[in-house]
Amino acid sequence: MQFKTNISILSDIELIDLYKEKGDKGIVGELYKRYTRFAFSICMKYIKDEEGSKDAVMQVFEKLFVDLKRHQVTNFKSWLHSVLKNHCLHIIRDNQYKLTKEKEAINSYENLVENQFHLYQDNDDSFDEKVDNLEMELCNLSHEQRVCVELFYLKDKCYQEVAEITGYTMNQVKSHIQNGKRNLKISMQQNENKR
């Protein structure tokens, strides 16, 4: 869209008003040109990772297409600083949550392996054998149980996520996980007794 006015000479607030009126994304592009370095430095302060900070800047500016129409902005730089800070803190919280969930999943998996193989002698060679046996036993579960157990324990998905991925109800997911875990234990104990 061609403007009678050269947008590069407009103030930030004039640009925002024009964007609200015209809806042209090129106007937000002008704000992006003006504030890319500023935005990047704010993100680096919080995220401390170059690629992650670049991604965060892009995500924030993509959100501006909607947010600038919804909010009354009187000082763009100050407002942008708040938006960037909140976005980065959200990313940090998400990453910490994922790390916590990964640790929990690893602990759950290790406990599952440890509980199922407690009769083995503890040495380095037997651990690989334990994992191989567990993987073979997973194949013996019904498709529904195997998928739910793998998503829950190995892929660190919560019940809700497993339900969304599989299309099962929450009760079905819980049932498949509980039955799968029980069947794994029974099967592995039977194999242990055969040795």
N, C-alpha and C positions, 0 to 999 in steps of 0.2 A: 504494500500500500504506500502510495506517495503522500508525503505531508507537505503542506505549503511551508511549514516551519522546519528548519534544520534541527532535528531532535537533540543533536550533540550540544547545542547551546542552552537547552532548557535545564532548569533546576530539577533536582530529584522529585520534588513534590509536583512540579509541572508535568514531569514524565508520568508519574503515577496517575495524576488526574487524566492525562491524555490516554493512558492505557485503559483506565476504567471506562472512558468514553468510546474509544475505538476498538479495544480488545486485540490490538496488533502485538504479537509476541516479539516483534522487532524492538519494541519500546523497552520491554524487559531485558532484551539483549543489550541495549545501551546501558542499563543499570549493571548488568553483568560485566560489561567492559570496564565500567568505572570501579567496581568493587571486587573484582576477582582476587586480586592480591590481598586485600583486606580480609576477605572471607577465608582465603586459604590460610592466612596467618592465624586467624581465630581457631580454625579447625585443627591446625597443627599444634596449637597450644594445648588442646584437650586430647586429641586422638594420638598425637605423636607418631604418626605414620603418614608418609607422603601420599601413597596411593589411596589409603583410607580417607585422608583429608580431601584429596581431589574428588573422590566419589561423594563425600559429604557435601562439598560445595555444589556439585551438580544437582544432587538431590534437593538441596534447599532452593536453588534457583528454579528448578522445575516446579516445586511447590508454590513458588511466588506467582505463577500464572493464575492460580486460584486464590491464594492468600491476599494478594494485593487488591483484589476485587471485594474481598470480605471485610478487610480491616481498614480503619481510618488511621493512616500513617502521617504523623506530623514531622518526624525526624527519621528519615530513612536509614541513615547509618546506625543510629542508636537502636532502632527497631530491628534492623538486620543483625546487629551484634547479638541481641537477645534471642532471635530465631536460631542463629547459628549455634549459640551456646546450648540452648535447649535441645537442638537436634543432636549435637555431639554428646551431650550427657545421656540422651536416650540410647545412642549407639553404644556408649560405654556400659550402660546398665544391661543392654541386650547381650553384649559380649561377656560380661561377668556372669549373667544368668546362664548363657550357653556353656561357659567353662564349668560352672557349678553342676549343671545337668550332665555334662560329659563325665565329670569326676564321679557323680552318683551312678551313672550308667556303667562306668568301668568297675566301680565297687560292687554294683549289683551283679554284673557279669562274673567278676572274680568270685563273689560269694556263691553264685550259682555253680560255677565250675568247682570251687572248693568243696561245697556241700555234696555235689554229686560224686566227687572223686576222693572223698576223705579216706577211703580204704587203701588208696595207692600209697606207696612209699613216696616221700617227697624228695625227688631229685630232678635235675634239669631235663633228663631224657623223658621222664614220665609226664612232664607238663605238656610237651608237644603231643604226646599220645593222648592225654586227657582232652586236649582241645580237638584233636582229630576225631576222637570218639564222640564228643559232644556234637560236633558238626554232623557226624553220621547219624546220630540219634535224632537230631533235628529233622533230618530227611524222612524219618519214620513217622513223624507226626502228621496229622491230617493237614491239608493245605491251609485251612483256616487257622489252625493252631500255630503252625510253623510261621506263617506270615505275621500273625499278631505277636508271637514271642520274639521274633527277630526284630520287628519294628520297635517293640517296647524295650527289650533288653540291649540289643546290639545297635540300634539306630537312635536310641534315647528319645523316643517319641512318647508323649503322654497319652493317656487313654483317649482324650478328645482327638488328638492328631491321628492316632491309629484308626479311630472311627471314621474320620474324614477321608483318610487315604484308602481304606478298605471298603467303605460304604456300609460297614456293619453298625448296628446300634451299640451304644455304650455298654449295655448289659451283655451283648454278644461278645464284644471285645474283652471284657473282664472275664467272662466265662471261658473263652478260647485261651486266654493267657493262663488262667488258673488251671484248666484241664491240661494244657500243653506242658506246663511246668510239672504237674503231677505225673503225667505220662512219661516225661523225660526221666524223672527220678526213678520211677518203677522200672523202665526199660534199662536204665544204666545199672541199677542194682541187680537186675536179672543177669545182665552181661557180666557183672563183677562176680556173681555167684558161680557162673560157668567156668571161671578161670581157676 
